[in-house]
Amino acid sequence: MSTQRHYSPIDRLLLQADTALRTLIPNSSHASRPSPAVLEPQSNLDAQQTGHIAGLMRINHTGEVCAQALYQGQALTASLPDVRTKMEQAAEEEVDHLVWCEQRIRELGSQPSLLNPLFYGLSFAIGASAGAVSDKVSLGFLAATEDQVCKHLDDHLQQIPEADRKSRAILEQMRIDEKAHADSALEAGGYRFPAPIKFGMSLMAKVMTSATYRI
């Protein structure tokens, strides 16, 4: 006997609002896995290093805010139930990353970006639009987005000192998860976006990273 619940459109809108609030209000989300940073020792970082790492982790946190919005928007407009479920599951797994990044930002004496509500709204609209086109495009957009995230994580891992094992442990686990999400979306039939579209996505991502590094 199936235990899957069937939600009405109103139910889904209320769930979307609840997710948005839990994503944007500090300390509102709870991770299902402990942060990889808890097993790593504290490191001695100077003020310049601390500020730079905090900026990078703020970028990653905003990236997870955008991921939540993208997946929720895609789930809202997905036509096939299994695709909707895949989007919702991906969003739940990304909550861990959201919480881990916020915790690390606080430990570094900083705070998440004040621009998160803006980027959440824009990302939700983009995700809903992709889902409305087709499930194939929606899955392909998920894969292309995760590919961009992996590139950002690789770049940040090169910038973060080896001594900061806490931040590095978080980003290393995030990269593993993001790569798995991208592969899963393509295996489910996602459209492989051509290079020009991916390039355009990378330019949009640069706007987000430049703004959230300091704000």
N, C-alpha and C positions, 0 to 999 in steps of 0.2 A: 504494500500500500504506500503510495507517495505521500510524503510529508511536506512537500513544497507548498508554500503559501502563495496565494494569488492576490496581488494588491490591485486596488482600483486606481485610476489616475490621480484621484485626490490623495490616496494613501501615499503614492509615490512622490507627489509634490511635497507632502509633509515630511517624508523621509529625506528628500533632497534638502529641505530647509534645515532639518536637524543635523544632517551631515555638514552643511555649510557652517553652521554655528560651531559645531565641535571642531571643525578644521581651523576656523579663524580665531576663536576665543582661546587665549593661552591656557595651557594645562587642562584642556577639556577632553583631549583624546587619550586613550590608554593603549599601550602596545601589548600585543599578544606574546611577544618574545622579549627577553631582557636585552638591553643594549649591549652590543659587543664591547663597548668601552669599559664596562664594569670590571672586566678581568685584566684590564691594562693598568700599568702604574701611572701615577702622576708624573708630569715632566716639568722641568724648569724652563719656562719660556720667558723671553724678555717682552717688554711692552709692545714693541713693533711686531714681533711674531704673533703675540696674542691677538692684536687688533686685526692682522691680516687673516689669521685662521678663522676668527669670528666672522669676518666678512665673507669668507668662502663658505662657511657653514650656514650663514644666513642665505646665501644664494641657493644652497642645496635645500634648505628648509622651504624657501619660496617655490623651488622646483617641485617639492612634494605637495605643496598647497595647490599648485597648478595641476599636478597629476590627479589629485582628488577631484578637482573640478572637471577635468577632461573626462575621467572615467564615469563620473556621475552624469555628466551631460550625454555621453555616449549611451549609457545604460537607459537613460530616459527615452531616447528615440530609437533604440535598437528594435528591429522588427522580430527577430528570432529569439525565443526565450533562452536558448543555450548561450547565445552571444551576450544577451543582457546579463545572464548569470556570470559569464566570464569577466565582464567589465566590473561587476559588483565585487567579485572575488579579488580582482586585481587591486581595486581601490582599498579593500580591507587589508591586504598585505602591505600596501603603501603607507598605511597608518603607522606601522612600526617605524618606518623611515622618518615620518613626520615627527614622531615623539622623540626618537633618538637625536635628531638634529636640534630640536628645541632644547632638549636637556643639555647638549654639548654647548650650545650658544650661551645658555644661562651660566654654565660652569666657567665659561671664558669671560664672564662679566658683561655680556652684551644682551641684545634682545632681537626678536624676529623683526622682519621688515614691516614698516608701517604701510607699505604698498600692497600687502597681501590681499586685502579685499578687492582692490582693483584687478589684480592678476587672476584672482579666483573667478570674478565675473566674466572676464574676457575668455578665460580658458573653458569655462562652462559653456559659453556660447559657441566656441569653436568645436568642442566635443559634441554638443547637441547637433550642430550643423553636419559634422562628419557622419554621425549616426543616422541622420535623416536622409543622406544621400544613398547609402547602402551599408549593410553589415560588412561587406568585403572591404569597403573604403574605411569604415570605422576601425576594423581590426588592423588594416594596413597603417592607418594613422597612429594607432597605439604602438605598433612595432617601430615606426619611424621616429616617434617621440622617444621611446625607450633607447633607441640607438643614439639619439642626440644626448640623452642623459648620460649614457655610458661614456661618451666622448668628454663630457664635462667632468665626470668623475675621474677619468684618467688624467685630465689636465690638473685637477685639484690635488690628486695624489702626488703629482710631480712637484707641486708647490709646497705641500705641507711637510715640515721637517720630519725626518725619521724618528726623532725623539718624541714627537707627539703621537704616541701609539694609540691614544684614545680616539682622536679624530680619524686617524688612518683606519682603525678597526671598523669604525662605523661606515666609512666610505667603501671599504673593501667588501663588506657584506652587502651594502646597497648595490654595488655593481653586479654582484652575483645574482641578486634578485631581479634587477632590471633586465639583465641579459636573458634570464629565464622567461620574463614576461614578453619580451620581444620575440623570442623563439616560439613561444606558445601561440602568440597571435598569428604568426606566419603559418604555423602548422595547422591552425584552425581555418585557413583559407584567406588570410589577409592579403590585400593588394600590396605588391612591392612598389613603393613610391620611387619614381625616377630621381636621378641626382639633382636636377634643377629644383624640384620641389623641396628636397631635403636641404638644399642650399638656402632656399628662402626661409625654411623653418629655422635654420641655424642663425640667420640674420635677426629673426624675431627673438630668438633666445638671447642674443647678445644685448638686446635692449633691456630685457629683464635682468640679466646678470649685472650689467653696468649700473642699473638703478638700485638694485637691492644690495649691492656690496656695501653701500654706505647708508642707505635709508631704511 
